Amino acid sequence: MPSRSTHLDDNTDVLIVKTAKLEDRNPSQIMAAAVRWYLHLTPGARDAMRRIEATGPSAVEEASWALSRVLLEREYEALVRQGAGALRTDLPPDASEDDIMAEAVRMTRRPTRAD
């Protein structure tokens, strides 16, 4: 696997080391993931990142939170779509309250070994 070296400021180096420890990964894995994502951005997005970074740390923090929210929302929507298929029911439109409750219990109970 090719290896590249980079020049880091002390703060970035500390963040890489902390993140690697939190994720039980090597610092090189953190750096590779960051570069991989960066290279998948459009040129316009990379330019925007550089402009935001030039305005200072608070702007970078704010943009990072916004990007994090977008990524988590996308993951959540995908999980909901996946789970929605598993929650199909055959209840008729005129189902009674008891029928709805029984179906809700059936759909949310933990499977037993006999299932």
C-alpha positions in Angstrom: 0.0 0.0 0.0 1.5 3.4 -0.9 2.5 5.7 1.9 2.4 9.5 1.9 3.8 12.0 4.4 2.2 15.2 5.4 2.9 18.3 7.3 0.5 18.9 10.2 0.0 21.6 12.7 0.1 20.5 16.3 -3.7 20.9 16.9 -4.5 18.7 13.9 -2.0 16.1 15.0 -3.5 16.0 18.5 -7.0 15.6 17.0 -5.8 12.7 14.8 -4.3 10.9 17.7 -7.4 11.5 20.0 -9.7 10.3 17.2 -7.6 7.2 16.5 -7.7 6.3 20.2 -11.5 6.8 20.5 -12.1 4.7 17.4 -9.4 2.1 18.2 -7.7 2.7 14.9 -4.3 3.8 13.7 -3.7 7.5 13.1 -2.8 6.6 9.5 -6.3 5.1 9.1 -7.9 8.3 10.3 -5.8 10.4 7.9 -6.6 8.0 5.0 -10.3 8.3 5.6 -10.1 12.1 5.8 -8.2 12.3 2.5 -10.5 9.8 0.8 -13.6 11.9 1.7 -11.9 15.1 0.7 -11.0 13.7 -2.7 -14.6 12.6 -3.3 -15.9 16.2 -2.8 -16.5 18.3 -5.8 -14.0 21.0 -6.6 -16.5 23.6 -5.5 -17.0 22.0 -2.2 -13.2 21.8 -1.6 -13.0 25.5 -2.5 -15.7 26.2 0.0 -13.9 24.3 2.7 -10.7 26.3 2.1 -12.7 29.6 2.2 -14.4 28.5 5.4 -11.1 27.5 7.0 -9.7 30.9 6.1 -12.3 32.7 8.1 -11.3 31.0 11.3 -11.8 28.1 13.8 -15.4 29.0 14.7 -16.5 29.0 11.1 -14.8 25.5 10.7 -16.6 24.3 13.8 -20.0 25.6 12.6 -19.5 24.0 9.1 -18.4 20.7 10.7 -21.6 20.6 12.8 -23.7 21.3 9.7 -22.0 18.6 7.7 -22.3 16.2 10.6 -26.0 16.8 10.8 -26.4 16.2 7.0 -24.5 12.9 7.2 -26.5 11.7 10.3 -29.8 12.7 8.7 -29.0 10.8 5.6 -28.0 7.7 7.6 -31.2 8.0 9.6 -33.4 8.2 6.5 -31.7 5.1 5.0 -32.3 3.2 8.3 -35.9 4.3 8.4 -36.4 3.1 4.7 -34.8 -0.2 5.5 -36.9 -0.7 8.7 -40.1 0.4 7.1 -40.1 -2.6 4.9 -39.9 -4.9 7.9 -42.8 -3.2 9.6 -45.5 -4.0 7.0 -48.8 -5.1 8.3 -51.9 -6.7 6.8 -54.4 -4.8 9.0 -57.5 -3.7 7.2 -58.3 0.0 7.1 -61.2 -0.5 9.5 -59.2 -2.4 12.1 -60.3 -2.1 15.7 -58.2 -0.6 18.4 -57.6 -4.0 19.9 -56.5 -5.3 16.5 -54.1 -2.4 16.1 -52.6 -2.9 19.6 -52.2 -6.7 19.0 -50.4 -6.0 15.7 -48.2 -3.4 17.4 -47.2 -5.9 20.0 -46.5 -8.5 17.4 -44.3 -6.2 15.3 -42.3 -5.0 18.3 -41.8 -8.1 20.3 -38.4 -9.8 20.4 -38.2 -13.0 18.4 -38.0 -16.2 20.5 -35.9 -19.2 19.5 -39.0 -20.9 18.3 -39.7 -18.1 15.8 
